[in-house]
C-alpha cells in the first residue's frame, strides 16, 4: 500500500515537472533523435517503398483501409499501418491500445518488414501528434491525403490553427497532396502547399467543384453515410494518382464492407439494432447520429451511449453533449478512459451540453452498466442503439492503468443478458 502511494506521488511529481518543459523542446531533443536513430538502425526502409500517408480528424482509418483494399484488388503488393492494425503479407499485427501513429522504432520496424516481404506500397495512418513529434522523420511521401480537420486535440496543440499547421507538415513532405475542397481548412493548406511549385494538389468534394466528385467519378459502395462518400472519394483520388484503372477502382469499392469498430452492427437475434462506432470527436458524433437518425424507422428511438477521455480536449465535452441532445432521443453518458480525472466530473461536463440542447439523458459511470441499461432496459423493437468512443480499442484507462476492455464483447453481453431475461 505504501509502495503504491509512493509510486503515485513520484508520478505526480514527474507530471508536474513535465508541464514546465515546452513541448517543442521535448519534440526536438527527445522525439527527433529517437526517430533519427530508428531510421539509421532499420536502414531507412521507407526509401524502398512508395508511401501514401492519410491524415485528418475523422475518417483516417477507413480511408487507409480503402486505399489498401484497392491496391490489393489491383494486384499490387502493399502493406498498411492503421489505428486498428498493421497488415503485412497476410499477417495482421496489433498496433497498440490508444496509439494511431506508432512510435518511430515500431514504425520503422514495420516498414523494414514490408521491404523484406518485397512489398512496393505502404499506406500509413498519420496523426497530428505523430507529425509534431517527428515520428515520421525520414519518410518522404509519394501521396498525402487529407480527410478533414475539425475540433480535436486542442489540449495538445492549444489553438486550432496550430492543429491545422501540424497536419500541413505532411503535405509539405508529399509529392502529391489530395485535399478535401469542402473542408474549411482547404484554403489555408492549399495556399501553403502551392508556395512550393514542385508540389501537386488534387481535390475531391461532394459540394464544391473539384477534380473528383460524384458526378465526375460515379461509384457504388456498401458503406453508409455522407462521411463515407468523402472517404471513398479520397481513396479514389489516391488510387487514380497511382494510375489504377477506373473500373478496377469502382469494382474494388463495391467489395469493401468497412472496418472493425466503425459503424459495426452487432447482431445476436435481437429485434432492435445495435452499432459500435469509434466516434469520439464532435464532428464524428454528429455524422454518425445524423446518419442513424435518417435510418431509424418512424416511431422508433435513437439511443446513444458515449463519454469523453480524461486528460484530453475538455472543450469538446459539452459540444458532444449538445450534439447528442439534439440528434439522439436519449443519451446514456458514461466512462471512456477517464485516466486520472474524476469520471463524474467528465460526465457532468457532457451532460451540461446535453441539457442545454434539451436532450434526455442519464449518467451511468460504469460503461458495462451503461450498456446494460441502454440495451437491456431502454431499447424497444426497431430502436437503434449506438455505443460510441471506443470502437476497436482493447483497453480502457483508469488512473494510469490500462484494463482489458472489448466494446464488442460488452455489447454482446448486454444483448445476451436481455435475451435471457
N, C-alpha and C positions, 0 to 999 in steps of 0.2 A: 504493500500500500504506500509506504514512504517512498520506495523506489519510483513508483508511478507518479507520485506528486512531484518529486524532484525532476523527473523527465519532462513533465508538463511545464514546470516552471522554466526549465532550460530552453524548451522550445519557444515559450512566450518571449523570453529574453532575445533569442535569435531572431524571431519575427520582428521584434521592436527595432533591433539593430538594422535589420534588412530594410526597414522603411526609411532609414536615414541615408541610404545609398541610392543615388539616382539610377533609374532603370537603364538609361543609356550607357552608364559606366559598367553595369553588370553585363549588358549585352556585349560591349566592346572588349572587356577584359576577362570575361568568363566564357560566354557562349561562342564568340568568334574564334578564339584559339582552339576550343574544343572541336568546332566544325572543321577548321583547317587540318587539325591532327587526324580527324576521321577520314577526310578526303585522301590525305597522304597515306595513311595506313592501308586503306582499301584500294588505293591506286586510281583515284578519280574515275570510278566506273561510269559515271554519267556521260563521260566523253565518248563512250562507245554505244550510247543509246540515243534514240530520238525521244525527247522528253516533252510531255504535254502536262501542264500544270493547271489545276482548276481551283479558283478561289472565289469567295463570296460569303455572305452571311448565311444564306439558306440555299439548299439545293446542291451543295458541292458533292456529297456522297452519291446521290442519284446520277448526277452528270458524269462523274468519274466512271461509275459502273456502266452507264450508257455508252460512253466512248469506248471503254474496254470491250464491251459486248460487240459493238460494231466492228472493231478491229479484228477480233477473233472470227466473227462471221465472214469478214472479207478475206480470211485465210492468212492474216498477218500474225507474226509472233510477238505477243505483247504480255506485259505484266502490269499490275496496278497496286497502289497503296492508298487505302482509304480509311475513314473512321472505323468501319466495321472490320476490315481485314486487309491483308496483303495477299494477292494471288499471283503465284509464280509457277508456271508449267504444271497445272493441275493440283498444286499444293496450296492450301489455304492456311495463312498464318495469322494468329491473333495479334493485333497491333496495340493493345492496351485498353485500360478501363475508360479513362476520360481524356484520351490523347488523340487529337485529329492529325497532328503532324508529329511523327516520331522524332526522338532526339537524333542528332546527326550521326551518332555511332550506329544506331539501329537502321536508320535510313540508308546510309552508305553500304551497310552490310547487305541489306535487301537488294540494292541496286547491283552490287557485285554478284549476288546470286543470280540475278536476271542475266547478267553478262555471261556467267558460266554456263547458263542454260541456253545460250545463244539466242536470246530474245532481241528484238530490234526496237521495240517501243516500250516506254514506261509512262503510265498515266498516274499522276500524283495529286492527292488532295492537299491543298496548301492553305494554311491559316495565317491570319494577321500576326499572331504570336510567333509562328514559325518564321515568317518573313522578318519581323522586327528583331528576332533573336538570332539571326544568321544561321538558322538550322538548314537553310537551303544553299548556303555559301558553296561555291564551286560548281553549281549546276547552272548550265545555260539552257534555257527553254526554247524549244522549237516553236511551241504554241503556248500562249497563256490565255485562259478562258475566265471570264467574269460572269457569275450568275446574277448577283445583286449586292447592294450594300445598304443594309438597314440597321436600326438601333441594336447594338450589341457590343460587349467588351469595353464599355467606357470606363469601367473600373481600372482597366489597364491602360488604355490609350488616352484617357482623360477628356479628349474632345473628339467630336465626330469627324472633323477634318483630318486629325492625326490618324484616325482609324482608316479613312479613305487613302491617305498617303502611304500607310503601311501596305495596303493592298496594291497600290500603284507600283511599288517596287518590283512586283512580279513582272509587270508588263514592260518596265524599263529594261528587263533582262530577258525579253522574249522577242524572237524574230517576227512572229505574227501575234497580234492581240485580237481576241474575239470578245467584243463588248456588247452588253445589253443596252440598246439605244433607248429603251423605255425607262431605264433606271436613272434616278436623279443625279447619280454620280458620273453619268456618261460625259457630260460637258467638261468637267474638271479633268477626268482621266484622259479623254481623247486629246485634249489640248496639250497636256503634258507629254503624252506619248509622241504626238506629231512634231514636237520640237526636235526629235531625233529623226532625221529624214530617211534613215535606213529601216525604220520600223513600219510595218504594215498593219492597218487596222481594218478588221472585218466586223460588221454589225449584224445583229439579229433583233427582232422585235415582233410584238403582237399588235401594237397600237401605232407605231411610227413607221415611216418609210425606212427600210433597212436592206442590207444585202440578202438576208434570209428572213422571209416572212411566211405565213401560212399560204398566202396567195402565190408567192414565187416558188415555194417548195412544199406543196401539199403532202401530207403524210398521215398515217393512221397509227395509233398507239393504244394499248390496253390500259395505260396509265391514266388516272383521272385527275382533273383539276387544271386550272389555268397555269399554275406554277409549274406543272409537269410539261406543259406545252412549251414554256420557256426553256426548261431543262433539255427537252428534245431538240429545240432549235439551236441551242448552244452546242450540243453534241453533233448535230448535222453540220454546222459551220466548221467544226474541228475536223470531222471526217472528210468533208469536201476539200478542206485545205491540204489533207494528206492524199488527195487525188483518188479517193474511193468513189466508185461509180454510184450515181444517184439511186439506181434501182436496188443496189446492194444495201445502201443505207436505209432505204424505205422498208425493205424486207426485214432487215435486222431489227428495226424499231417495233415491228409487229410481234416479234418473238421475245421482247424484253418485258418481264412482268413485275419489275420493281425490286426493292432492296429490303432486307430484313429490318423491321422496326420503322419503316416508312409507310404509313397508312396500311399496315399489315392486318388483315382480318383474321380474327381468332374464332374458329367455329367448333363447338362441342355439341351441336344439335339443339342449341337454344333458339327461341323464336324471336330474338332481337339481335341486332348486330353489335359486335364489339371490335374496336380497332386499337392497335398500338401504333403510336406515332412519336417521332423524335422531337416534334415541335417544342422548342424551348426559348424562342425569341418572340417578340410581339408580332412581327410580320408572319412568321411561320404559323403561329397560333391562329392568327386572323385568316390565313389562307386555308388551313385545314378545317376550321369551324365553318368558314364560308362555304366550302365545298360540301361538307356533310349536311349543312342546313338545307342546301338545294336538293340533296339526295333523299332526305328523310320523308317518309310518307305523310300525307295530310293527317293531322290529329295526333301524330306521334311526337315524342320529345327527343331533343339532343342533350345528352348529359356529358359533361367533360370533367375529367379528374386530372389535376395538374398542380405543380408547385413552382418553386424557383430556387436555384442553387444559392447556398450560403457563400459569403466572401466573394461574390461576383456582382456585376452590374445591378445595383439596388434600384436605379431609376426605372428599370423595366418592370418591376413587380406590380405597382398599381396600374401601369399601362396594360399589362397582360390581364389583370383582374377586370379592367374596364372592357377589354375586348371580349372576354368570356361572358361578362354580364350582358353585353349587347347581343351576342350571337348564339349563346347556349341557353337552353331553357332552365338548366340547373348546373351549378358548378360545385364540385367537391374539391376543396383546397387542401393540399397535403404536403408531405415532406418530399424534397428532391435534393439530395446531397446537402444537407444543412451545414455540414462541416462544423466549425466551432461557433457558429451563430445559433441563437435561440430559434428553434423551428416555429414556435408560436408567434414570435415577432415577425418572421418572414411571411407566415401565412396571413397574419393580420394586415400587413402591408399590401398583399394581393387583394385581400377582402375589401380594403378601403376603396380600391379601384372598382371592384365588382359592385359594391354598394352605391358608388357614385353613378354607375350606369343603370341602377335599379334592378340588378340581377338577383335571382335567388341563389343562395349558396349555403354551404355548411363546411366548417373546418374540422377535419379529422386528421391529426398529425401522423398517425401510423398509416403508412402507404397501403399495406395489405388490408387493413381495416377500411380504408377509404374505398378500395376496390370492392370489398365485400358489401359495403353499403350501396355503392352506385350500381353494381351488377346484381347483387343479391336482394336488394330491397327496392331501389328506385325503378330499375328498368322493367318496363312492361312490353307486351307484344308489339313488335315493329319499331320500338325505340332504337336509338343509336347511342352507344356509349363509346367515347374515345378517351384513352388514357395517354397523356402527353408528357414529354420531357425526358424520358429515359431511353425509349426505343430499344436499340440493340445492346446497350451497355450491360455489363455483367456484374456491377458492384454499385453500392451506394455508400457515400461517405458520411459518417457521423464522427464528430470530433476530428481526429487525424487518422482514423482507421477506415479502410475500405472493407465493407462487409459484403459477402456474396448476395447478389440480387438479380433475378431474371424477371423482367416485365411480363414476358410471355408466360412463364410458369405461374406468376402471381395472378394473372388474369384467368388462366385455365383453372386454377384452384378455386377462385371466386365463382366461376361458372359451375364447376362440378359440385361445389357445396350447395349452390342454389338448386341444381337439378336433384340432388339427394333429398333436399327438403320438400 
